[in-house]
Amino acid sequence: MTSSRSGGGRFGGRRGRPRYYARRKVCAFCVDHVKHIDYKDVEKFRRFLTDRYKIEARRKTGTCAKHQRGLSTAIKRARHLAMIPFSPDHWMSARAPAR
């Protein structure tokens, strides 16, 4: 007896191309043997922030849990010292001429 579903077969799987498996991301800090993430390295943080200046998730950037904790602490310290803006609005208002 055949099933009416497309791509049928005995187990209901797809035919043709095998399923795509994403390559596992590797922590950039572990590769570089970073012991401590410094809050003054603002240029390194650009990769780990969205265009809205939110901290990217681990699953998206590939950082390990240990370095993600240090990274978020460093970003928050840099924000507090006005080295990184809290939002795009803060970036623009800081560059606007004073009246």
N, CA, C and O atoms as a GROMACS GRO file, in nm:
protein
  396
    1MET      N    1   0.084  -0.118   0.000
    1MET     CA    2   0.000   0.000   0.000
    1MET      C    3   0.089   0.124   0.000
    1MET      O    4   0.181   0.133   0.081
    2THR      N    5   0.062   0.217  -0.088
    2THR     CA    6   0.142   0.339  -0.098
    2THR      C    7   0.071   0.452  -0.027
    2THR      O    8  -0.052   0.456  -0.021
    3SER      N    9   0.150   0.544   0.025
    3SER     CA   10   0.090   0.659   0.093
    3SER      C   11   0.066   0.769  -0.008
    3SER      O   12   0.127   0.772  -0.115
    4SER      N   13  -0.024   0.859   0.025
    4SER     CA   14  -0.058   0.969  -0.065
    4SER      C   15   0.034   1.089  -0.046
    4SER      O   16   0.024   1.187  -0.120
    5ARG      N   17   0.123   1.083   0.053
    5ARG     CA   18   0.214   1.195   0.077
    5ARG      C   19   0.322   1.201  -0.030
    5ARG      O   20   0.367   1.098  -0.080
    6SER      N   21   0.363   1.322  -0.064
    6SER     CA   22   0.471   1.335  -0.161
    6SER      C   23   0.604   1.307  -0.093
    6SER      O   24   0.618   1.328   0.028
    7GLY      N   25   0.699   1.261  -0.168
    7GLY     CA   26   0.828   1.227  -0.114
    7GLY      C   27   0.823   1.099  -0.033
    7GLY      O   28   0.913   1.071   0.046
    8GLY      N   29   0.720   1.022  -0.054
    8GLY     CA   30   0.689   0.904   0.024
    8GLY      C   31   0.803   0.809   0.045
    8GLY      O   32   0.915   0.851   0.074
    9GLY      N   33   0.779   0.689   0.033
    9GLY     CA   34   0.875   0.589   0.072
    9GLY      C   35   0.826   0.526   0.200
    9GLY      O   36   0.728   0.570   0.260
   10ARG      N   37   0.895   0.426   0.240
   10ARG     CA   38   0.850   0.351   0.356
   10ARG      C   39   0.854   0.432   0.485
   10ARG      O   40   0.767   0.416   0.570
   11PHE      N   41   0.956   0.521   0.500
   11PHE     CA   42   0.971   0.596   0.625
   11PHE      C   43   0.926   0.741   0.612
   11PHE      O   44   0.941   0.817   0.708
   12GLY      N   45   0.871   0.781   0.501
   12GLY     CA   46   0.820   0.916   0.484
   12GLY      C   47   0.929   1.021   0.469
   12GLY      O   48   0.903   1.139   0.491
   13GLY      N   49   1.050   0.980   0.432
   13GLY     CA   50   1.161   1.074   0.418
   13GLY      C   51   1.163   1.144   0.283
   13GLY      O   52   1.087   1.109   0.192
   14ARG      N   53   1.250   1.243   0.272
   14ARG     CA   54   1.264   1.314   0.146
   14ARG      C   55   1.353   1.237   0.052
   14ARG      O   56   1.442   1.163   0.094
   15ARG      N   57   1.328   1.254  -0.076
   15ARG     CA   58   1.415   1.193  -0.176
   15ARG      C   59   1.506   1.301  -0.232
   15ARG      O   60   1.477   1.420  -0.221
   16GLY      N   61   1.614   1.259  -0.291
   16GLY     CA   62   1.702   1.355  -0.355
   16GLY      C   63   1.819   1.393  -0.266
   16GLY      O   64   1.891   1.307  -0.216
   17ARG      N   65   1.836   1.521  -0.248
   17ARG     CA   66   1.950   1.576  -0.177
   17ARG      C   67   1.950   1.539  -0.028
   17ARG      O   68   1.844   1.542   0.035
   18PRO      N   69   2.066   1.505   0.028
   18PRO     CA   70   2.068   1.477   0.172
   18PRO      C   71   2.047   1.605   0.253
   18PRO      O   72   2.069   1.715   0.203
   19ARG      N   73   2.005   1.590   0.376
   19ARG     CA   74   1.977   1.703   0.463
   19ARG      C   75   2.104   1.784   0.489
   19ARG      O   76   2.212   1.727   0.501
   20TYR      N   77   2.090   1.916   0.496
   20TYR     CA   78   2.204   2.006   0.520
   20TYR      C   79   2.230   2.018   0.668
   20TYR      O   80   2.138   2.050   0.745
   21TYR      N   81   2.352   1.993   0.710
   21TYR     CA   82   2.392   2.011   0.849
   21TYR      C   83   2.490   2.126   0.856
   21TYR      O   84   2.593   2.126   0.789
   22ALA      N   85   2.457   2.226   0.938
   22ALA     CA   86   2.544   2.343   0.952
   22ALA      C   87   2.673   2.302   1.023
   22ALA      O   88   2.672   2.218   1.112
   23ARG      N   89   2.781   2.364   0.983
   23ARG     CA   90   2.909   2.336   1.045
   23ARG      C   91   2.911   2.396   1.185
   23ARG      O   92   2.865   2.509   1.206
   24ARG      N   93   2.964   2.322   1.280
   24ARG     CA   94   2.967   2.369   1.418
   24ARG      C   95   3.062   2.488   1.429
   24ARG      O   96   3.174   2.484   1.379
   25LYS      N   97   3.015   2.593   1.495
   25LYS     CA   98   3.096   2.714   1.510
   25LYS      C   99   3.196   2.695   1.623
   25LYS      O  100   3.168   2.627   1.722
   26VAL      N  101   3.311   2.755   1.607
   26VAL     CA  102   3.418   2.742   1.705
   26VAL      C  103   3.437   2.877   1.772
   26VAL      O  104   3.430   2.981   1.707
   27CYS      N  105   3.461   2.875   1.901
   27CYS     CA  106   3.481   2.998   1.978
   27CYS      C  107   3.609   3.067   1.932
   27CYS      O  108   3.716   3.008   1.935
   28ALA      N  109   3.596   3.192   1.890
   28ALA     CA  110   3.711   3.269   1.841
   28ALA      C  111   3.810   3.298   1.953
   28ALA      O  112   3.930   3.307   1.929
   29PHE      N  113   3.762   3.311   2.075
   29PHE     CA  114   3.849   3.339   2.188
   29PHE      C  115   3.929   3.215   2.228
   29PHE      O  116   4.045   3.226   2.268
   30CYS      N  117   3.868   3.097   2.218
   30CYS     CA  118   3.940   2.973   2.248
   30CYS      C  119   4.048   2.947   2.143
   30CYS      O  120   4.156   2.900   2.176
   31VAL      N  121   4.019   2.977   2.018
   31VAL     CA  122   4.116   2.957   1.911
   31VAL      C  123   4.239   3.045   1.933
   31VAL      O  124   4.352   3.002   1.910
   32ASP      N  125   4.217   3.170   1.978
   32ASP     CA  126   4.326   3.264   2.000
   32ASP      C  127   4.389   3.251   2.140
   32ASP      O  128   4.480   3.327   2.174
   33HIS      N  129   4.342   3.155   2.220
   33HIS     CA  130   4.390   3.131   2.356
   33HIS      C  131   4.382   3.258   2.442
   33HIS      O  132   4.478   3.294   2.511
   34VAL      N  133   4.265   3.323   2.439
   34VAL     CA  134   4.242   3.444   2.516
   34VAL      C  135   4.206   3.404   2.659
   34VAL      O  136   4.112   3.327   2.681
   35LYS      N  137   4.280   3.456   2.756
   35LYS     CA  138   4.253   3.427   2.897
   35LYS      C  139   4.151   3.525   2.955
   35LYS      O  140   4.063   3.485   3.032
   36HIS      N  141   4.163   3.652   2.918
   36HIS     CA  142   4.078   3.757   2.973
   36HIS      C  143   4.033   3.850   2.860
   36HIS      O  144   4.116   3.893   2.779
   37ILE      N  145   3.905   3.880   2.855
   37ILE     CA  146   3.852   3.971   2.753
   37ILE      C  147   3.853   4.111   2.811
   37ILE      O  148   3.786   4.138   2.911
   38ASP      N  149   3.928   4.199   2.748
   38ASP     CA  150   3.946   4.334   2.799
   38ASP      C  151   3.837   4.426   2.745
   38ASP      O  152   3.807   4.423   2.625
   39TYR      N  153   3.778   4.507   2.830
   39TYR     CA  154   3.669   4.596   2.789
   39TYR      C  155   3.718   4.710   2.701
   39TYR      O  156   3.638   4.778   2.637
   40LYS      N  157   3.850   4.732   2.696
   40LYS     CA  158   3.904   4.842   2.615
   40LYS      C  159   3.924   4.804   2.469
   40LYS      O  160   3.949   4.892   2.386
   41ASP      N  161   3.912   4.676   2.434
   41ASP     CA  162   3.924   4.631   2.295
   41ASP      C  163   3.789   4.644   2.226
   41ASP      O  164   3.724   4.544   2.196
   42VAL      N  165   3.748   4.767   2.201
   42VAL     CA  166   3.615   4.794   2.147
   42VAL      C  167   3.599   4.740   2.006
   42VAL      O  168   3.490   4.698   1.968
   43GLU      N  169   3.705   4.742   1.928
   43GLU     CA  170   3.696   4.695   1.789
   43GLU      C  171   3.665   4.546   1.780
   43GLU      O  172   3.602   4.502   1.684
   44LYS      N  173   3.708   4.468   1.879
   44LYS     CA  174   3.676   4.325   1.881
   44LYS      C  175   3.527   4.302   1.904
   44LYS      O  176   3.471   4.202   1.858
   45PHE      N  177   3.462   4.394   1.975
   45PHE     CA  178   3.321   4.375   2.011
   45PHE      C  179   3.227   4.397   1.895
   45PHE      O  180   3.112   4.352   1.901
   46ARG      N  181   3.269   4.464   1.791
   46ARG     CA  182   3.180   4.495   1.678
   46ARG      C  183   3.118   4.369   1.619
   46ARG      O  184   3.003   4.369   1.575
   47ARG      N  185   3.196   4.262   1.618
   47ARG     CA  186   3.149   4.136   1.560
   47ARG      C  187   3.040   4.071   1.646
   47ARG      O  188   2.958   3.994   1.595
   48PHE      N  189   3.039   4.102   1.774
   48PHE     CA  190   2.947   4.038   1.867
   48PHE      C  191   2.827   4.125   1.902
   48PHE      O  192   2.751   4.093   1.993
   49LEU      N  193   2.809   4.236   1.830
   49LEU     CA  194   2.695   4.326   1.850
   49LEU      C  195   2.612   4.335   1.723
   49LEU      O  196   2.667   4.330   1.612
   50THR      N  197   2.481   4.348   1.739
   50THR     CA  198   2.394   4.365   1.622
   50THR      C  199   2.399   4.510   1.576
   50THR      O  200   2.466   4.593   1.638
   51ASP      N  201   2.330   4.539   1.469
   51ASP     CA  202   2.324   4.677   1.421
   51ASP      C  203   2.246   4.766   1.518
   51ASP      O  204   2.256   4.888   1.512
   52ARG      N  205   2.169   4.703   1.608
   52ARG     CA  206   2.096   4.777   1.712
   52ARG      C  207   2.176   4.778   1.843
   52ARG      O  208   2.124   4.818   1.947
   53TYR      N  209   2.301   4.734   1.837
   53TYR     CA  210   2.394   4.731   1.951
   53TYR      C  211   2.349   4.637   2.062
   53TYR      O  212   2.376   4.663   2.180
   54LYS      N  213   2.282   4.530   2.026
   54LYS     CA  214   2.247   4.426   2.123
   54LYS      C  215   2.353   4.318   2.116
   54LYS      O  216   2.414   4.296   2.011
   55ILE      N  217   2.376   4.250   2.227
   55ILE     CA  218   2.476   4.144   2.232
   55ILE      C  219   2.420   4.021   2.160
   55ILE      O  220   2.309   3.976   2.189
   56GLU      N  221   2.499   3.968   2.066
   56GLU     CA  222   2.456   3.850   1.991
   56GLU      C  223   2.454   3.726   2.079
   56GLU      O  224   2.528   3.717   2.176
   57ALA      N  225   2.368   3.632   2.046
   57ALA     CA  226   2.355   3.508   2.121
   57ALA      C  227   2.472   3.415   2.092
   57ALA      O  228   2.536   3.426   1.987
   58ARG      N  229   2.498   3.324   2.183
   58ARG     CA  230   2.604   3.225   2.166
   58ARG      C  231   2.582   3.139   2.044
   58ARG      O  232   2.677   3.109   1.970
   59ARG      N  233   2.459   3.098   2.022
   59ARG     CA  234   2.432   3.008   1.910
   59ARG      C  235   2.457   3.076   1.776
   59ARG      O  236   2.478   3.008   1.675
   60LYS      N  237   2.455   3.207   1.773
   60LYS     CA  238   2.478   3.280   1.649
   60LYS      C  239   2.627   3.311   1.627
   60LYS      O  240   2.676   3.301   1.515
   61THR      N  241   2.698   3.347   1.733
   61THR     CA  242   2.838   3.384   1.720
   61THR      C  243   2.931   3.264   1.734
   61THR      O  244   3.041   3.264   1.678
   62GLY      N  245   2.889   3.163   1.808
   62GLY     CA  246   2.972   3.044   1.826
   62GLY      C  247   3.067   3.050   1.943
   62GLY      O  248   3.152   2.963   1.958
   63THR      N  249   3.055   3.151   2.029
   63THR     CA  250   3.143   3.158   2.146
   63THR      C  251   3.101   3.054   2.249
   63THR      O  252   2.984   3.016   2.257
   64CYS      N  253   3.198   3.010   2.328
   64CYS     CA  254   3.166   2.914   2.434
   64CYS      C  255   3.104   2.988   2.552
   64CYS      O  256   3.106   3.111   2.556
   65ALA      N  257   3.048   2.915   2.646
   65ALA     CA  258   2.977   2.976   2.758
   65ALA      C  259   3.070   3.061   2.844
   65ALA      O  260   3.032   3.170   2.888
   66LYS      N  261   3.190   3.013   2.867
   66LYS     CA  262   3.286   3.085   2.950
   66LYS      C  263   3.320   3.220   2.889
   66LYS      O  264   3.319   3.322   2.958
   67HIS      N  265   3.350   3.222   2.760
   67HIS     CA  266   3.388   3.346   2.695
   67HIS      C  267   3.268   3.436   2.668
   67HIS      O  268   3.283   3.558   2.661
   68GLN      N  269   3.150   3.379   2.653
   68GLN     CA  270   3.030   3.461   2.636
   68GLN      C  271   3.001   3.542   2.762
   68GLN      O  272   2.960   3.658   2.755
   69ARG      N  273   3.022   3.481   2.878
   69ARG     CA  274   3.003   3.553   3.004
   69ARG      C  275   3.101   3.668   3.015
   69ARG      O  276   3.064   3.780   3.052
   70GLY      N  277   3.228   3.641   2.984
   70GLY     CA  278   3.329   3.747   2.989
   70GLY      C  279   3.305   3.855   2.886
   70GLY      O  280   3.327   3.974   2.912
   71LEU      N  281   3.259   3.815   2.769
   71LEU     CA  282   3.231   3.910   2.662
   71LEU      C  283   3.117   4.003   2.699
   71LEU      O  284   3.126   4.124   2.678
   72SER      N  285   3.010   3.948   2.755
   72SER     CA  286   2.896   4.032   2.792
   72SER      C  287   2.933   4.128   2.904
   72SER      O  288   2.888   4.242   2.904
   73THR      N  289   3.014   4.083   2.999
   73THR     CA  290   3.060   4.171   3.106
   73THR      C  291   3.147   4.284   3.050
   73THR      O  292   3.132   4.400   3.089
   74ALA      N  293   3.236   4.250   2.958
   74ALA     CA  294   3.325   4.351   2.898
   74ALA      C  295   3.245   4.452   2.816
   74ALA      O  296   3.275   4.571   2.820
   75ILE      N  297   3.145   4.405   2.742
   75ILE     CA  298   3.062   4.496   2.662
   75ILE      C  299   2.984   4.590   2.754
   75ILE      O  300   2.972   4.709   2.725
   76LYS      N  301   2.931   4.536   2.861
   76LYS     CA  302   2.855   4.620   2.956
   76LYS      C  303   2.945   4.723   3.023
   76LYS      O  304   2.902   4.836   3.046
   77ARG      N  305   3.068   4.686   3.055
   77ARG     CA  306   3.162   4.782   3.113
   77ARG      C  307   3.196   4.891   3.012
   77ARG      O  308   3.202   5.008   3.048
   78ALA      N  309   3.218   4.852   2.887
   78ALA     CA  310   3.251   4.950   2.783
   78ALA      C  311   3.133   5.044   2.758
   78ALA      O  312   3.152   5.163   2.732
   79ARG      N  313   3.011   4.992   2.766
   79ARG     CA  314   2.892   5.077   2.751
   79ARG      C  315   2.884   5.178   2.865
   79ARG      O  316   2.854   5.296   2.844
   80HIS      N  317   2.912   5.130   2.985
   80HIS     CA  318   2.903   5.217   3.103
   80HIS      C  319   3.004   5.332   3.096
   80HIS      O  320   2.977   5.441   3.145
   81LEU      N  321   3.118   5.306   3.035
   81LEU     CA  322   3.222   5.408   3.019
   81LEU      C  323   3.208   5.485   2.887
   81LEU      O  324   3.298   5.560   2.850
   82ALA      N  325   3.096   5.466   2.818
   82ALA     CA  326   3.064   5.537   2.693
   82ALA      C  327   3.163   5.507   2.581
   82ALA      O  328   3.187   5.592   2.495
   83MET      N  329   3.220   5.387   2.580
   83MET     CA  330   3.308   5.346   2.471
   83MET      C  331   3.226   5.282   2.359
   83MET      O  332   3.265   5.283   2.243
   84ILE      N  333   3.112   5.225   2.397
   84ILE     CA  334   3.016   5.164   2.304
   84ILE      C  335   2.880   5.224   2.336
   84ILE      O  336   2.845   5.235   2.454
   85PRO      N  337   2.801   5.262   2.237
   85PRO     CA  338   2.669   5.316   2.267
   85PRO      C  339   2.572   5.207   2.312
   85PRO      O  340   2.590   5.089   2.279
   86PHE      N  341   2.471   5.246   2.388
   86PHE     CA  342   2.367   5.153   2.430
   86PHE      C  343   2.272   5.121   2.316
   86PHE      O  344   2.218   5.011   2.307
   87SER      N  345   2.251   5.219   2.227
   87SER     CA  346   2.161   5.200   2.113
   87SER      C  347   2.208   5.292   2.001
   87SER      O  348   2.291   5.380   2.023
   88PRO      N  349   2.156   5.272   1.878
   88PRO     CA  350   2.194   5.360   1.767
   88PRO      C  351   2.158   5.506   1.793
   88PRO      O  352   2.224   5.595   1.741
   89ASP      N  353   2.055   5.530   1.872
   89ASP     CA  354   2.016   5.667   1.904
   89ASP      C  355   2.122   5.737   1.988
   89ASP      O  356   2.148   5.856   1.970
   90HIS      N  357   2.185   5.662   2.079
   90HIS     CA  358   2.291   5.720   2.160
   90HIS      C  359   2.412   5.756   2.075
   90HIS      O  360   2.480   5.855   2.102
   91TRP      N  361   2.439   5.677   1.973
   91TRP     CA  362   2.552   5.701   1.885
   91TRP      C  363   2.532   5.831   1.808
   91TRP      O  364   2.624   5.912   1.796
   92MET      N  365   2.411   5.850   1.756
   92MET     CA  366   2.383   5.969   1.676
   92MET      C  367   2.378   6.095   1.763
   92MET      O  368   2.426   6.201   1.722
   93SER      N  369   2.320   6.085   1.883
   93SER     CA  370   2.309   6.203   1.968
   93SER      C  371   2.446   6.246   2.020
   93SER      O  372   2.468   6.364   2.048
   94ALA      N  373   2.537   6.153   2.034
   94ALA     CA  374   2.670   6.188   2.081
   94ALA      C  375   2.749   6.264   1.974
   94ALA      O  376   2.838   6.343   2.007
   95ARG      N  377   2.718   6.240   1.848
   95ARG     CA  378   2.790   6.306   1.740
   95ARG      C  379   2.721   6.434   1.692
   95ARG      O  380   2.778   6.509   1.613
   96ALA      N  381   2.600   6.458   1.738
   96ALA     CA  382   2.527   6.577   1.694
   96ALA      C  383   2.590   6.702   1.756
   96ALA      O  384   2.633   6.699   1.871
   97PRO      N  385   2.596   6.812   1.682
   97PRO     CA  386   2.654   6.934   1.738
   97PRO      C  387   2.568   6.991   1.850
   97PRO      O  388   2.445   6.982   1.846
   98ALA      N  389   2.632   7.048   1.949
   98ALA     CA  390   2.560   7.107   2.063
   98ALA      C  391   2.501   7.242   2.023
   98ALA      O  392   2.559   7.316   1.944
   99ARG      N  393   2.385   7.272   2.078
   99ARG     CA  394   2.320   7.400   2.046
   99ARG      C  395   2.336   7.499   2.157
   99ARG      O  396   2.287   7.611   2.146
   0.00000   0.00000   0.00000
